[in-house]
Amino acid sequence: TKPLEDMQEVTRHIAKGEFNYRASEDYKQKDINDFAKQLNKMAYELAIDDESRKSFVANVSHELKTPMTTIGGFIDGILDGTIEEEKQSYYLGIVSEEVKRLSRLVESMLSMAKLESGEFVLKPELFDLREMICTVVISQEQRIEKSGLEIVGLDELENLSINADRDLIHQVIYNLVDNAIKFNEENGKISFTLKSEAKKAVFTISNT
């Protein structure tokens, strides 16, 4: 009964959500070894599912925080007068786009099961990548000014249309810009380049 007692101990840990425990597979009896292998396989798959769940929660938090931070920052700027009256319509336009993107993000997250089952479908469309990059940078204007950062090369980006999933590319660019701001030194620089190369769009961002 010793092998069964050992495996019972493993199942107790698994029941508590401790999926890193494994049963020995070195028993003399083949049937018991087969049972231990199945138990370990179950523990491994539960560990993968648990990691996926934690990753999903972390990603959801990050994805939702992105547009909400932008929306909150511009609305506060309008309410407290930081954003001048003649510029308010422009920034409200960005807020409107972020609200729509937030709605699409929620819809995408509700469809996350499709991604896990391999049924996720990209939604490519033609759009101006330069315009998107500029919009993302403008959405972080307050953070950039607060850190005294200098933006280099943004006004020199060439107009470049690409065929891709707009929301996913937006999130990639936002994450890159966010990191360039977050992990920069005070009064540093953030440099941008964008060019077409062998029928591909090559976008680079670097910070001090």
NORUR-V463197 format. One record per pair of residues at least 4 apart in sequence whose ideal C-beta (glycine too) atoms are under 6 Angstrom apart, sorted by the first residue. I is the first residue (numbers start at 1). J is the second residue. D is the distance in Angstrom with one decimal. If there is no record, write none. Layout:
i:j:d
I:J:D
I:J:D
This chain:
i:j:d
1:5:5.8
3:27:4.9
3:32:4.8
7:23:4.7
7:39:5.8
10:21:4.9
10:23:4.7
13:18:4.2
13:21:4.1
14:43:5.6
19:43:5.4
19:46:4.9
19:47:3.7
19:50:5.9
22:40:4.9
23:36:4.2
23:39:5.1
23:40:5.7
25:33:5.4
25:36:4.9
25:37:5.6
27:32:4.7
27:33:5.2
59:63:5.8
60:109:5.8
63:105:5.4
64:68:6.0
65:69:5.8
66:174:5.6
67:71:6.0
67:98:4.2
67:101:5.4
67:102:4.4
70:98:5.0
70:139:4.4
71:95:5.3
71:98:5.1
73:142:5.3
74:91:4.7
74:95:5.2
76:80:6.0
77:82:4.2
77:83:4.0
78:83:5.1
78:88:5.3
83:87:5.6
83:88:5.8
83:91:5.6
88:92:5.9
104:167:5.5
114:119:4.1
114:120:4.9
115:120:4.0
122:165:4.7
123:165:5.3
124:163:5.1
124:164:5.5
124:165:5.8
125:166:5.8
126:161:5.6
126:163:5.2
127:166:5.4
128:161:5.6
129:160:4.9
129:162:5.0
129:201:5.6
130:157:4.6
130:159:5.3
130:160:5.6
130:194:6.0
133:173:5.9
136:173:5.1
136:174:5.3
136:177:5.3
140:144:5.6
140:177:6.0
143:181:5.4
144:149:4.8
148:187:4.2
149:188:5.8
149:190:5.8
150:189:4.7
151:190:5.6
152:189:5.5
152:191:4.3
153:191:5.1
153:192:4.4
153:193:5.7
154:192:5.2
157:194:4.3
160:194:5.9
160:196:5.9
160:201:5.5
162:201:4.9
164:169:5.0
174:178:5.9
176:205:5.1
178:182:6.0
179:183:5.6
180:190:4.8
180:205:5.5
180:207:4.3
184:188:4.4
184:207:4.5
184:208:5.8
185:208:5.4
188:208:3.3
189:208:5.0
190:207:4.9
191:206:5.0
192:205:5.6
193:204:4.7
194:203:5.1
195:202:5.4
197:202:4.8
